[in-house]
Amino acid sequence: MTSPTVAHELAQVNIARLKAPLDSPQLKDFVDALDPVNAVADAADGFVWRLQSDSGNATDVPVLGDDWLIINMSTWRDPNALTAFMYQGQHRELLSRRYEWFDRVAEAMTALWWVPAGHRPTVQEAESRLLHLREHGPTQHAFTLRTSFPSAASTEV
């Protein structure tokens, strides 16, 4: 028996506004944890892909024309796989310290959306989804873990 083909994957983008330059002592713990946490993500059940530059992460990838913003973008099998990674182990530890390194921002800094399996979202696509979420709130086009929508494939009969 073969497993069903996955028609869609969950794309996620999150951006953060740095409190200090990446090479500052204030961000040393964060920067030192990037490679180990990325390795855990890469090996996580349900992980598909993540944005990275030649550095191995995406901290030098421009986003929204703001030099103080950094981006993280990945695709996952489904929301459960993403949530399982986010709230356990080293990533959970980093999440608990995020306000040491990043400014609190009132507007949405994270967006989710469904992509066809195998699609690798661009930064421009992610920016568009994030701005749509900020303007319209959660919709099928861009949503959050708290207010999510099923993939188009899961609603087909």
N, C-alpha and C positions, 0 to 999 in steps of 0.2 A: 504494500500500500504506500503510495507517495503522499507527501504532505502537500497541502494546498499552496498554490503560489501566492505570495504576498503582493497585493496590488498597490498598497500604499505604505509609506513609512512616515513617522512623525518627525518633522523638522523642528528644531528649537534654536532660538537665538537669545542670548542674554548679553547685555552690555553693562559696563560699569564705569563710573567716573572716578578716576584715580584721585587720591588725596595727595599724592606725591609722585615724583618720577619713579619709573620702574627700577632704576638703578640706585634708589635711595635706601638708606638703612631702614626706614619705616616700612618698606615693602619687601625687605629681604626674605622674611618667612614665606610670604605669598609666592614670590618668584622661585624660591628654592623648592616649593611644593608643586609647581606646575608639571614638571616631567613625571614625577611619581603618580600624581593624580590622573594625568592624561593616560599613563600606562594602565591604571586601574580601569579607567573608562574604556579604553581600547579593548580590554579583555572582558568587559562586563557582558552578561547575558542580555541580548537584545540590542547591543550597540552595533551601528552600521558604519558610520563615517563621522569625521570631524574636520572642520576647517583648520588648516595649518599652513604656515609659510615655511620657508627654508629653515626657520628657527626651530621647527617642531611644534610650535604652538601658534597662536594667532595674535599675540600681543602687539605685533608690529603691523597688523592689517588695519588700514584706516577705516573708520566708521563714522557716518553722519558729519564728516568734515570737522571733527573735533579731536584735537590731538590728546585730550585728557580722557577720551573714552577708549576702552578696550572691548573686544568682541570675543565671544565664544559661540560657536555654532556647530551643531551636530545633527545627525539623523539617527532615529531609534526605531525598533520594531513597533513599539506602542507606548502609550503613556505609563503603563505599569513598569516597563523596563527602565524608562528614564527616571521615574520616581524612586525605584529601588536603588539605582546608582546614586542619585542626589542625596538621599537621606541616610546613607550608611558610610562607615569607614572614614577614610581620609577626606573625602569630599564633604562629608557632614562636619568634620572638624574645621575645615576651611570656611564653610558656610557660617559657622558659629562666630567666626572672627571677621566676617566681611566688613563690618563697620570700622575696623582698625585701618583698613586699606582703601575703602571706597566711600564716597559721599552718599548720604541718604538723598534720594531723588524722589519727588512726588509722582512724576509721570512713569508710565509703564517702561520697564527696562528689559522685559522678557516677553517673547511671543512664541507661540506654537502654531503650526499649520501642517496639513497633510500634503505630501508630495508623492508623485508616482514612484514606485519602487525603483531604486537605482538613480534617481535624480539627485544631483548635488546642488543645493541652493547656492546662489551667489550672494555676496554681501549686499548688492543693490536690491535683490529680492527680499532679503532679511530686513533691510531698512524700510522698504515699502510695507512689509507686513507689520513691523513694529509701529510705524507711523499710522497705519490703518487702525490698529488696536487702540492707540492713543486717542484717535479722533472718534471712533465708533464704538469702543468697548468690545468685549468678546463677541465674535461672530464666527461663522464657518471659515471665513477668510483668514482670521488671526484670532487666537484665543489664548487662554491661560490654563494651567493645570487645575485651578480652582473652578473655572467655567470652561469646560472643554466640549468639543463636538466630535461625533464619530466620523471616521473617514467615509468618503462617498461609497467605497466598496462595502463597508459594513452596513450601510443602509439599503443596499440593493437586495432584492429578493430573488 
